[in-house]
Amino acid sequence: MTSSSHSSTASAAHPLDDAVQLTASSSSAAGQYEGQTHPGYWNMVGPFGGVTAATLLQAILQHPDLLGDPLSLTVNYAGALTAGAFTVQATPVRTNRSTQHWTLSILQADPKSGEQVVTTTATAVTAVRRETWSAGDVPMPDVPPPSAQAAMPRGLGVEWLNRYEMRPITGAIPRQWDGSGDHSLTQLWMRDAPPRPLDFLALAALADVFFPRVWLRRAHHVPAGTVSITVYFHATAAQLQATGTGYLLGQARGQEFRNGFFDQTVQLWNEAGTMLATSHQIVYYKE
Amino acid sequence: MTSSSHSSTASAAHPLDDAVQLTASSSSAAGQYEGQTHPGYWNMVGPFGGVTAATLLQAILQHPDLLGDPLSLTVNYAGALTAGAFTVQATPVRTNRSTQHWTLSILQADPKSGEQVVTTTATAVTAVRRETWSAGDVPMPDVPPPSAQAAMPRGLGVEWLNRYEMRPITGAIPRQWDGSGDHSLTQLWMRDAPPRPLDFLALAALADVFFPRVWLRRAHHVPAGTVSITVYFHATAAQLQATGTGYLLGQARGQEFRNGFFDQTVQLWNEAGTMLATSHQIVYYKE
């Protein structure tokens, strides 16, 4: 038995669902949606990039012509979104028998000129998956369970971090910026906070939760921001459902840091050891 | 001293330069170029995907508004190009102080309807690189030099393979399709054939030379084709120039093979051990 106030809390939308909420434009343009940035996922100078990726995926999932499930998503962060309204344009440019190719963009009125400017571009592929021979070639690392790891404290300075429960195993954010870093590998257990049953939207966002590898590699704090991220979805909807509100093991590593940009490779498994997604990104850093 | 016939041979364009040749359209549309598929890079049902990627990059490099050098390129293969003419549209949708965001597509007349259809979509980022603190976190594996490895024989069935010299170290294409595969790692030395000084175009194409990982993992031959590839460029133009006509060490590995699609991670170093590019792709396979 729950009190009415509890019921009200329980039935309130999860902040992620609020953040990715899109309304089809009243205009006749197909695939045009209106959204709003969400203060709960605010980063330093714009929304958390993972939520922007999830919002673009949401436009695809809401599109009446959608074929299949997400297979790949590439998001390019051309400019920071400002707080407020934005427009998503999602276009299925080619639909084959079992794959569909999408181009997307986010547009927002420039605060000074009022003109619509592109803040984000993206492409995606959705696909009808069929059961085939399957195998993993990157087994989940042997790590302690989520319960054995302390959760990162809240209030680390940016609001979106409070929307995730993260339990680092190795490669936590440096406590001392003393230049002592010697590797770029992070492994952590993570899930939405409050817990939320996993779906493709949450998975897309979770692929982007890792703090900049350059901070870990150098134990030195420099300005950094994702320029482009790609997510490959390996999970079926049934595997996402089976994962539920359980933790994901996230693993991130930098490969090359050179002249202002580094790349990061990411793997995401559920607690049962199923690889749900792999991801890559190229990240700007200063100095 | 060279004879005139030798001179003539020496001055002929490399097949890769022929393949990526683009002519600005006479129409007023900025960033619109006309190209032709090249029989020398023909795969089974269309051009080698690496040359399509290089052609898209070429459109960017020829664009009068280009800022900086290639940083990232994502190409989505929506449908096979047929032999003949095609149109590339390259648009710099946003230019920042040191980065520029591109959207691209390839269009071709449908053989039946004559209508222009999208065969390929892409996004790219170019950037002005500045010298910063730099480090590699994936050192080149310790492998025998190119001279110690035999070159793959010519005439393996598809024409584009003859445009590359490949010297496998491990994970060569299976000799027997007997289902005995147990890993998906390939390491090989490679370069253009005939040798051609390395540039961003050749590097983009070289990121896609690996045969489908599913063939190696299973030692079983199934239809397979790249759906989407991303290349991150770490090299400066000076590092490419220093690489010259030397070999690259290419390393490719599958991560997850599931329900008709697998992903592949790739690293490319020059002989001096400099990481020139990293790449990822998601690939369709049947059965």
Interface residues (C-beta under 8 A of the other chain):
Chain A: L71 S72 T74 N76 A78 G79 V93 R94 N96 T99 H101 T103 S105 V117 V118 T119 T121 A122 T123 V125 A127 R129 R130 E131 T132 W133 S134 A135 G136 D137 V138 H183 S184 R213 R217 R218 V227 S228 T230 Y232 H234 T236 R253 G254 Q255 E256 F257 R258 N259 G260 F261 D263 T265 Q267 M275 T278 H280 I282 Y284 Y285 K286 E287
Chain B: L71 S72 T74 N76 A78 G79 V93 R94 N96 T99 H101 T103 S105 V117 V118 T119 T121 A122 T123 V125 A127 R129 R130 E131 T132 W133 S134 A135 G136 D137 V138 H183 S184 R213 R217 R218 V227 S228 T230 Y232 H234 T236 R253 G254 Q255 E256 F257 R258 N259 G260 F261 D263 T265 Q267 M275 T278 H280 I282 Y284 Y285 K286 E287
